[in-house]
Amino acid sequence: MRTPPRARFQGVAQIVRFNWPFYLTATLLLASGGCAVLMLSLPFFVRAMLSIAIAAAAFWLITSLIISHYIYDRAGIYDALWIERALFTSPKRWALFHAGLDEFSPILRKLFPESDGLIADLFDPNEMTEPSIKRARRLTKDSARSIHVNFRALPMRDNELDAAFVFFSAHELRKPESRILFFSELRRVLRSHGEMILLEHLRDWPNFLAFGPGCFHFHSRRAWIGAIESAGFAIVKEFTLTPFVRAFVVAKTPRT
């Protein structure tokens, strides 16, 4: 099956679509604040602080959209070549895990045409409470084309998979112990030579400059490494896809 080309602004458009109440509220607040500064007689200190707050909010609102367009529409995130280079071996049996938005399974099926792939939806309403997730699930219907799995007890057999792909979904597990449980299950179902690719934004300075306080929805590199190692994995490769996205390639046993 041929993978349909992505629209020029598909990535950033989806972000606005899934988070439109936030962007609408932020725009209205910025407009109200601007009117207050221009029209009301305010003390100098109050006017200055309000102006700084409006400028910062406007900066992050605009910057987040520009950077999102760069990441999801211009930077090659959906180019299969980086996935192929990240793996040590081509998988015969693999699984992709998402939380409601599946944009990578057509890419993986095209990249590994002779393989057997499974698309798994790990959404848990008790763990993943963000309104944007529920909105994305309702609007895309990707979950209907996947099997729903319990991330605490995956339905795969021990040593079943050659590769597991976890792209922009594991950060929705907000509790550290939940991420460790999920990774432990992935380690169980991977074969001795199996690998997992974890792709995520980090809670770091580049993402803070790009997304402002929104970067605290992500987890730090230390948190990811802690969860990976606590689950018994070894990191065999680590690299950036843009300054805002990091990939971890992990294995059950260290590579020599």
N, C-alpha and C positions, 0 to 999 in steps of 0.2 A: 504494500500500500504506500502510495506516494505521500510524503509529508507536505501539507499545504504550507506555502510561505507565510511567514509572520508579517502582519501589517506593520507599516513604518512606525506607528506610535502605539502598537498593541500593548506593550508592557506598561507604560505610564498610564494609558487609558484604563487598563484593568485596575491599577492602584486607585485611581480616582473613582472608578465605578464601585469598588468594594468598600471604599472609605468616604463616600460622598457626604455623609452627615458631618464628618469631621471637617472636610474642606468647606462645606457650606457654612458651618458654624464659625470657623476661623475667619472666613471672608466677611461675614456679617459683623463679627467682633472688631475686625480691623477697620471696617467702614465706620462703625459706631465710635471707636476710639479716635479715628481721624476727625470725625465731626466734632467730638468733644474738645479736642485740642484746638481746632480752628474757631469754634463758635462760642465756647464757654469761657467765662472769665475765671481762670484757675491760677492759684499761686504758682510762682516760677518753678519751685521744686517739683510740685505735682505735675506741671506741664512737661518738665524735662524728663521725669521718670516715665510718664505715660508715653512720651515721644520715643524714648529708648525702647520701651517694651513693644511698641507698635513696630518700630524698625526691625527689632530682632525677630518678632513673629512673622513679619512680611518676608524678611530675608530667608528664614527657614521654610516658609510655605513655598516660596518660589524655588529655592535651591533644592528642596526635596524632590520637586517635580522634574527639574532639570537633570539632577543626578540619577533619578529613577529612569528617566528616558535613556540616559547614557548607559546605565547598567543593563537594563532589560531589553533595550532596542538597538543599541549601537556597539556594545562591547564584546559580542561573541559568546555570551553565556549559553546560547542555544546552538552553538557550533559543536558538532559531535567530536571534532578532532581532539579537544582537550580531554574529553572522557576517555577516548582511546589511548591517549598518551599517558593518562594517569594510571591505568591498569597495567599490571605485569603480564597478565594472560587474558585472552578473550574468553568470556564466560559462555558456558553452554546452558546454564540454568541461573537466572537472576530474578531479583524482585526490586521493584521501585515502590517506595513508601511515600505517600503524600497525605495531606490533611484536608483535601477537598479540591485542590487545584492541581491537576495533572497536565503539565506542559512538556514533559520529557519522555513519556512512553513512546510516542511516534519516533522520536530521535533515536532511542535505544533500539527499537525494533529495526529501524533502518541500518543502524550501526552494526547490529548483531543479527543478521537475517536468518541464520541457521540455528539460533538459540531458542530456548523456551523461557519466555518472560511472564512474570506475574505482577499485576498492578494492585497494590494493597493500600487501602484507605485506613489510616490509623486514628481517625478522629474519635475523640472521647469527650462528650459534652461536659463531663465533670472536671476534666483537666483543661480543656480548651474553651475558654469562655469569652474570647474576643468576639464582639459583634461582627467584625469584618470577616471572620472565618465563616460564620453562619451565612452571611450575605454572599460570600464567594461560592459556597456550596449550593446555595439556592439558585444563583445566577448561571453557574457553569454546568451543573449536573454531572461533573466529572466523577463524583462518588458513585453514581449509578452504574458506571462502566468498570468499577473496581470491586474487589472483594473486601468486605469490612473485616478488620482484624483487631484483636485485643493486643495492644503493644506489650502488655505484661506477660502474655502467653501466646506467642505466634503459632499459627496452625501448621507451619512447615515442620518437617521431620528434622531430627538432628543431622547435621552435615549434608543438607540438601542443596544449598546454594553455592555457586561459584562467586557471586557478587551481589551486593546489596547497595542500592542507590538511595540516599536520603537527602533530598535537595529542598532547602528552604522550608522544612516541615518540623524538624526535631525541636526547634526553638519554641514551638507552641506547647511543648511539655514544660510547664513552668517550674515544676519541682525538681530539684537535683536528683532525688531518689527515683523519680519517674524516668528521667533520661538514662540513669544507670541501669534500671530494669530493662528498658527498651534495648539498649546496647548489649546487655547480657544475653537477651534473647536472640539478637542478631548474631552474636558470637556462637551461640548454640547451633543455629541453623546453617552457619557457614561451614564449608569444608575446610580441611586443614590448610589448603592453599588459598582459601577464599579471602576476598577483600571487600571492604565497605568504603564508599566515597561519601563523605559528609560535606555538604555545601551550605554555608551560612554567612550571613552578616555577623560582624562582631560588635560588641559594646566597646568601642575604641574611639580615638580622636577623629579619624577620618569620617566615621559614621555619625559622630556627634556634630561635626561641622556640616555634614550633609543633611541630617535629619533632626538635629536639635534634641530635645528631650525624648523624641521618638526612638532614639538609639537604645534607650534603656529597656525596650522590648526585646532586644537581642541579648545574648549571653557573651561573657568575656572569653577570650582565648583560654585563659586559665580554667574557667568553668568547663569548657569543652574538653580540654586535655584531662582534667580531673575525672570527668564522666567516662571518657574513653579508656583511661588507664584503670579506673575502678571496675570496669566491666571485663577487664582482662585482655583488652586489645593492645596492640603496639602500633604506634604511628610510624609508617614507613615512608611517607611522603607528605609534604605540606607546601602549599603554594597559594598565591593570590590570583584571582580573576578580577581585575580592577583593584584599586586600593580599598574598595568597600566590601569585597566578597572574598572569603577564604575557603579553600578546599583542604580537607584532611583525608588522606588515604590510609586506612588502617587494616591490619591483618591479625589473624589469631596468633601467629608466631612471627617474631622479627625476621626480616629478610637478611640474608648473608651475602 
